[in-house]
Amino acid sequence: MTNPNPYLHSLEDDILSGDPVHLVLLLLRGARQAVEQARRCLRDGQVRERAAEISRAVERIGELYRTLDFERGGEIAANLGALYDYMIQRLNEANMRQAEAPLSEVSELLVPLIEAWSELESAALTVDAPVGSERHQAMNLCA
């Protein structure tokens, strides 16, 4: 069955052909988009939709956590893992309390991560980045 939404087809192509840096960026952007949608739903009193968007954000951040390679990523992977755990806790709190502040906090925490991974993606480095390069170090964070 073909997908009538060309955006979803393009997203599927991105996921299937993306390198780990691009995939991390997709997850980060998707998590922030879900958090921002949850904030809108909260303001509009859409309880079910808010909960669904928070669940989407938790799924994406959970996937980011699962892709961390703690052995090769060392302290950076450990710090990212702790940050992802914290964001998930805050999202769960926002869902339980129907509170905007934790959603806002998580959204703001995602911004510098998105910016950093965007810079890595746009860097003019080859796929076979030399050991020690920024792209090689980023790849070591991903399993």
C-alpha positions in Angstrom: 0.0 0.0 0.0 1.4 3.4 -1.0 1.5 6.2 1.5 -0.5 9.2 0.3 1.5 11.6 2.4 4.7 12.5 0.6 6.3 13.9 3.8 6.0 10.5 5.5 7.5 8.8 2.4 10.4 11.2 2.6 10.8 10.6 6.3 10.8 6.9 5.7 13.6 7.3 3.1 15.5 9.5 5.6 15.3 6.9 8.3 16.2 4.0 6.0 19.2 5.8 4.4 20.3 8.1 7.1 23.6 7.9 8.9 23.6 7.8 12.7 24.1 11.5 13.1 21.1 12.3 10.9 18.9 9.7 12.7 19.8 11.3 16.1 18.9 14.6 14.7 15.5 13.3 13.4 14.7 11.9 16.9 15.7 15.1 18.7 13.6 17.2 16.3 10.7 14.8 16.6 10.9 14.9 20.4 10.9 18.7 20.5 8.0 18.9 18.0 6.0 16.4 20.1 6.7 18.5 23.3 5.7 21.7 21.6 2.5 20.0 20.3 1.8 18.8 23.8 2.1 22.3 25.1 -0.4 23.5 22.6 -2.8 20.7 23.5 -2.4 21.6 27.2 -3.3 25.2 26.5 -6.3 24.1 24.4 -7.6 21.6 27.0 -7.0 18.6 24.7 -6.2 16.0 27.4 -6.0 12.9 25.2 -4.0 14.6 22.5 -1.6 16.1 25.1 -1.0 12.6 26.6 -0.4 11.2 23.1 2.2 13.9 22.2 4.0 13.4 25.5 4.1 9.7 24.8 5.6 10.4 21.4 8.3 12.6 23.0 9.1 9.9 25.6 9.4 7.3 22.9 11.8 9.4 20.9 14.0 10.3 23.8 13.9 6.7 25.0 15.1 5.6 21.6 17.9 8.2 21.9 18.9 6.6 25.2 18.8 3.1 23.8 21.2 4.1 21.0 23.9 5.4 23.3 27.1 3.3 23.4 28.3 3.8 26.9 31.4 1.8 26.3 32.7 3.9 23.4 31.0 7.1 24.3 32.4 7.3 27.8 31.5 10.3 29.9 29.6 12.1 27.1 27.3 9.1 26.6 26.8 8.8 30.4 25.9 12.5 30.6 23.5 12.3 27.7 22.0 9.2 29.3 21.4 11.1 32.5 19.9 14.0 30.6 17.6 11.8 28.6 16.5 10.1 31.9 15.8 13.5 33.4 13.8 14.7 30.4 11.7 11.5 30.5 11.0 12.1 34.2 10.0 15.7 33.5 7.7 14.6 30.7 6.0 12.0 32.9 5.6 14.7 35.6 4.1 17.0 33.0 1.7 14.3 32.0 0.6 13.4 35.5 0.3 17.0 36.8 -1.0 18.4 33.5 1.7 21.1 34.0 3.3 23.3 31.4 6.6 24.1 33.2 8.1 20.6 32.7 7.2 20.7 29.0 8.8 24.1 28.6 11.9 22.9 30.4 12.3 19.8 28.2 11.7 21.8 25.0 14.5 24.2 26.1 16.8 21.3 27.0 16.4 19.9 23.5 17.4 23.1 21.7 21.2 23.0 22.3 21.2 19.3 21.5 19.5 19.9 18.2 21.9 22.8 17.4 25.0 20.7 18.2 23.9 17.7 16.2 22.8 20.0 13.3 26.3 21.5 13.3 27.8 18.0 13.1 25.5 17.0 10.3 26.3 20.1 8.2 30.0 19.9 8.8 31.9 19.3 5.6 33.4 16.0 6.8 33.4 12.8 4.9 31.5 9.7 6.0 34.8 8.0 6.7 35.8 10.7 9.2 39.3 10.4 10.6 39.7 9.2 14.1 39.6 12.2 16.5 37.3 14.3 14.3 34.0 15.7 15.6 32.0 13.4 13.4 33.9 10.3 14.5 33.4 11.2 18.1 29.7 11.7 17.5 29.5 8.3 15.8 31.0 6.7 18.9 28.1 7.9 21.0 25.7 5.8 18.8 25.5 2.1 19.0 
